[in-house]
Amino acid sequence: MVNKHNQDMARLEVKNLYHQFDGIEVIKDLNLSIQSGQVTCLLGPSGCGKSTTLRIIAGVERQQKGTICLDGDIVSGPSLHIPPDKRRVGLMFQDFALFPHLTVSENVGFGLDGSDINKKDRINSLLDRVGLGEFEKKFPHQLSGGEQQRVALARAIAPKPQLMLMDEPFSGLDLRLRDEIRDDTLGLLKEEGAAVLLVTHDPDEAMRMADEIALMRNGEIVQKGVPYNIYNNPVDKEAASFFSDINVIKGISNNSLIQTPFGQFLTPGLENGQPVEIIIRPQHLKMDFDRNGKGPNATIQDGVPAKAIVVNSRFMGSQSLVEFQMETDCSYLKATVPAVFLPKKGTILWLSMRRDRCFVFPSN
């Protein structure tokens, strides 16, 4: 395969990908582009087609329609399908897939070409970089889960793949290790300069690792962008709720306005009688003990205060979660505060919410 790579050319280009199993569409006209050194997270719920997309890009599965290019060269298309071992693609999975009968050093060196000296230098360098320089003669069963994951990472990177494909690689680790391993992995991948496609159902993981997030649902990418934009400008209610808990305030559009317990909200472009949902995250609801909403952080954007009654409050470690029933329509809302705040059930508080933190969507 002729290498045509330059700075302007995507390392991975997926065009109009389509695939089905037993007549059921699992990938529908999917398009994706990743540059060298870029980490893209394919994020979505279980069963949305993430892993199937990864398998097709790796060459393990062959699509019915569409084209896959690496460095401008077609590796899979209508008349061509290059096998996985010829694509210079690295693979990492949840189960590590280490060879139990090989030492750490032999696992990392598996599949490496070149002289024994060059291979040994590459193996030792990678083991040092993942903090396992003194583990080369140990076997996988002698390692912890985190150590095995580091070996799997070193082995995947050893052949210097153009593209690294990672399918839920950290979900088997306990929470204590997960962040540390993710950060170390991200640093090493950035050093190597490979394009990375990470499949995950964990939005926190995607936000932590990705340069770009591709949010997938029912076989389609519904939104792409940097983590900040995906989080703060969701394309619909489902996209907003995938990243955090949400509150939903329902109403009907009338003359481009919707009436809520917090006053009127604009609903531009919606017809009269159209059901509308206003979405706000719990951390953007503000609580006050008086109806004027004149707490120390109040602004003109906080809108009209609305009376609410505490129905429950729970300490969640780094924050408190307070649940309310609204007086006007008996609906329920949740608010979070980054402190220990546990008002008793039945306490009356006044809620307000910043309009610039709300998302207004038509309701189906």
Secondary structure as GFF3:
##gff-version 3
##sequence-region A 1 364
A	DSSP	beta_strand	12	21	.	.	.	ID=ss1
A	DSSP	beta_strand	24	34	.	.	.	ID=ss2
A	DSSP	beta_strand	39	43	.	.	.	ID=ss3
A	DSSP	alpha_helix	50	58	.	.	.	ID=ss4
A	DSSP	beta_strand	65	70	.	.	.	ID=ss5
A	DSSP	beta_strand	73	77	.	.	.	ID=ss6
A	DSSP	beta_strand	80	81	.	.	.	ID=ss7
A	DSSP	three_ten_helix	84	86	.	.	.	ID=ss8
A	DSSP	beta_strand	89	93	.	.	.	ID=ss9
A	DSSP	alpha_helix	104	109	.	.	.	ID=ss10
A	DSSP	alpha_helix	116	129	.	.	.	ID=ss11
A	DSSP	three_ten_helix	140	142	.	.	.	ID=ss12
A	DSSP	alpha_helix	145	157	.	.	.	ID=ss13
A	DSSP	beta_strand	163	167	.	.	.	ID=ss14
A	DSSP	alpha_helix	175	192	.	.	.	ID=ss15
A	DSSP	beta_strand	195	200	.	.	.	ID=ss16
A	DSSP	alpha_helix	203	209	.	.	.	ID=ss17
A	DSSP	beta_strand	212	217	.	.	.	ID=ss18
A	DSSP	beta_strand	220	225	.	.	.	ID=ss19
A	DSSP	alpha_helix	227	232	.	.	.	ID=ss20
A	DSSP	alpha_helix	237	243	.	.	.	ID=ss21
A	DSSP	beta_strand	247	252	.	.	.	ID=ss22
A	DSSP	beta_strand	257	260	.	.	.	ID=ss23
A	DSSP	beta_strand	263	266	.	.	.	ID=ss24
A	DSSP	beta_strand	275	280	.	.	.	ID=ss25
A	DSSP	three_ten_helix	282	284	.	.	.	ID=ss26
A	DSSP	beta_strand	285	288	.	.	.	ID=ss27
A	DSSP	three_ten_helix	300	302	.	.	.	ID=ss28
A	DSSP	beta_strand	306	315	.	.	.	ID=ss29
A	DSSP	beta_strand	320	326	.	.	.	ID=ss30
A	DSSP	beta_strand	332	337	.	.	.	ID=ss31
A	DSSP	beta_strand	348	353	.	.	.	ID=ss32
A	DSSP	three_ten_helix	355	357	.	.	.	ID=ss33
A	DSSP	beta_strand	359	362	.	.	.	ID=ss34
###
